[in-house]
Amino acid sequence: MSSIKNLRLSTDDAAAAAPKRRFLTRLTAVLVGGMFLDGYILGIIGTVIGTISTELSFTPLWEGLTVASSLLGILVGSLPKPKGSPSPRRRPGSRTKPGV
């Protein structure tokens, strides 16, 4: 009899843990995707900065500012949005639930 109770408890625990697992999976995917994009941006800038410098006759100051601007863009993009700003997935003023 105790094995039936343990089985029932384990299925209840699994059902309760499912939303957490789904959230953690999405969170992990978003974080890995962000790290991939950051690396891609920095890899592209690092690859083409030599060509850009010769084509546009950049001084070392402008080279540094160009690379620093990409880092600044990554920083600004990682900041949380202010409270009360509309979600990009829905239009401002649209209802979240029908009939509300």
C-alpha positions as CSV (number, residue, x, y, z in Angstrom):
1,M,0.0,0.0,0.0
2,S,2.8,2.4,0.8
3,S,4.2,2.0,-2.7
4,I,0.8,3.2,-4.2
5,K,0.9,6.3,-1.9
6,N,4.5,7.0,-3.0
7,L,3.5,6.7,-6.7
8,R,0.6,9.0,-6.2
9,L,2.8,11.6,-4.5
10,S,5.5,11.4,-7.2
11,T,2.9,12.0,-10.0
12,D,1.5,15.0,-8.1
13,D,5.0,16.4,-7.6
14,A,5.7,15.9,-11.3
15,A,2.5,17.7,-12.3
16,A,3.4,20.6,-9.9
17,A,6.9,20.8,-11.3
18,A,5.8,21.0,-15.0
19,P,5.2,24.7,-15.1
20,K,8.6,25.4,-13.4
21,R,10.4,23.1,-15.9
22,R,8.7,24.9,-18.8
23,F,9.7,28.3,-17.4
24,L,13.3,27.2,-16.8
25,T,13.5,25.8,-20.4
26,R,12.3,29.0,-21.9
27,L,14.6,31.1,-19.6
28,T,17.6,28.9,-20.6
29,A,16.8,29.3,-24.3
30,V,16.5,33.1,-24.0
31,L,19.8,33.4,-22.1
32,V,21.7,31.1,-24.5
33,G,20.3,33.0,-27.4
34,G,21.3,36.3,-26.0
35,M,24.8,35.1,-25.3
36,F,25.0,33.8,-28.9
37,L,23.9,37.1,-30.4
38,D,26.4,39.0,-28.2
39,G,29.2,36.8,-29.4
40,Y,28.0,37.1,-33.0
41,I,28.0,40.9,-32.9
42,L,31.4,41.1,-31.3
43,G,32.8,38.5,-33.7
44,I,31.5,40.5,-36.7
45,I,32.8,43.8,-35.4
46,G,36.2,42.3,-34.6
47,T,36.4,40.7,-38.0
48,V,35.6,43.8,-40.1
49,I,37.1,46.6,-38.0
50,G,40.4,46.3,-40.0
51,T,38.6,46.6,-43.3
52,I,36.4,49.5,-42.0
53,S,39.5,51.3,-40.8
54,T,41.3,51.1,-44.1
55,E,38.3,51.9,-46.2
56,L,37.2,54.9,-44.1
57,S,40.7,56.0,-43.0
58,F,39.8,55.6,-39.3
59,T,42.3,56.7,-36.6
60,P,42.8,54.5,-33.7
61,L,40.4,56.7,-31.7
62,W,37.6,56.1,-34.2
63,E,38.3,52.4,-34.3
64,G,38.0,52.3,-30.5
65,L,34.8,54.3,-30.5
66,T,33.2,52.1,-33.2
67,V,33.9,48.9,-31.2
68,A,32.9,50.6,-27.9
69,S,29.6,51.6,-29.5
70,S,28.7,48.0,-30.2
71,L,29.5,47.2,-26.6
72,L,27.3,50.1,-25.5
73,G,24.5,48.8,-27.7
74,I,24.8,45.4,-26.1
75,L,24.6,47.0,-22.6
76,V,21.6,49.1,-23.4
77,G,19.8,46.2,-25.0
78,S,20.3,44.1,-21.9
79,L,18.7,46.6,-19.5
80,P,15.2,45.9,-18.4
81,K,12.4,48.0,-19.9
82,P,10.8,50.5,-17.6
83,K,7.6,49.6,-15.8
84,G,4.5,50.6,-17.6
85,S,6.0,50.5,-21.0
86,P,3.9,48.5,-23.5
87,S,4.8,44.9,-24.4
88,P,6.2,44.5,-27.9
89,R,3.8,41.6,-28.5
90,R,0.6,43.6,-28.2
91,R,-0.5,47.0,-29.2
92,P,-0.8,49.7,-26.5
93,G,-4.4,49.9,-25.3
94,S,-5.3,46.4,-26.5
95,R,-7.2,44.2,-24.0
96,T,-5.5,41.2,-22.5
97,K,-8.6,39.1,-22.0
98,P,-11.7,39.2,-24.1
99,G,-14.7,40.9,-22.5
100,V,-12.6,42.8,-19.9
